[in-house]
Amino acid sequence: MWPVLEQVLKVYARFPPKLYCPRVNPKVQLSLEAFNKYFRWPGRPVIIPFSSLASLGFGTRAVPMSELKSLYPLSEDAPPIAFVANGMSLNFSSAQFAQAIDSLSKDLPVSREQNLRNYPRNMLVPDTALKHLGVDAPPFLRRGDMKPATLWFGPTAANANTEMHSDPGDNWACMITGAKQFSILAPTEYYALRPRCQSADLDGLCYAREDSNNKITVTVNEGEMLYLPAGWFHAVHNIRPSVMVNYWSVSVAEQVGMLRGVSGLAHFAN
Ligand SMILES: O=C(O)CCC(=O)C(=O)O
């Protein structure tokens, strides 16, 4: 079980989660204070257009598929794709990336040969690789408070979808290209969903059933970021071939925004 679950549920018992996910108006500039006050500290999901973060110095922008292809032109003699997906590979070559983009642009399904997936998927990427794409880290937390960026290529084939699960850290998921549908459920559903947790340590990844009347379904489009507080369950479907970069806060209790927000209140401390 996720070690901070009981504390999170205690906060939600006092301040119940809202069963919708708002979208910030692209004409509004979101301040760090407003983000913390309305979303991170109460533990509420929100969709934020990249443009609403310009005044915080966030330069990430949408990169449509056609532009992605011209950023990474395909070369004739590129080596075969060898991404170790669902793993933590730091090997990242532009030539291989170009091949993966070419396949993604044709919406080819993910290969499951040898239990590996051929696309960059749940793959750690060095910041230098993201610079070419113009991706900045979300402006809400310090570098040391977040894990390295993770890259997800998603064709629309069913085996590229992700089952309902929860992660132990806060999540900022930036849709660079294409679109995904997120079906999300609050941590208050934990016991009803009967999750199977992978480990009892701080990793805290839990897979769960999907059937609940309290599911919120949102589409995250290219040029938008979904903020999903720690412990929220989510199933993810690519509704257009997509490239997403996400950042998790490191998964210790004091990095979970909601617990940080209430840490001054004695009655939540134990
Ligand atoms: O995009 C996906 O398939 C899964 C993403 C995900 O689970 C996450 O960002 O936590």
The ligand as a Gaussian input file, in Angstrom:
#p B3LYP/6-31G(d) Opt

LIG

0 1
 O        0.391000       7.831000     -21.283000
 C        0.260000       6.731000     -20.761000
 O        0.023000       5.717000     -21.403000
 C        0.390000       6.577000     -19.264000
 C        0.819000       7.819000     -18.562000
 C        0.766000       7.663000     -17.086000
 O        0.327000       6.674000     -16.551000
 C        1.222000       8.747000     -16.243000
 O        1.570000       9.832000     -16.723000
 O        1.242000       8.539000     -14.998000

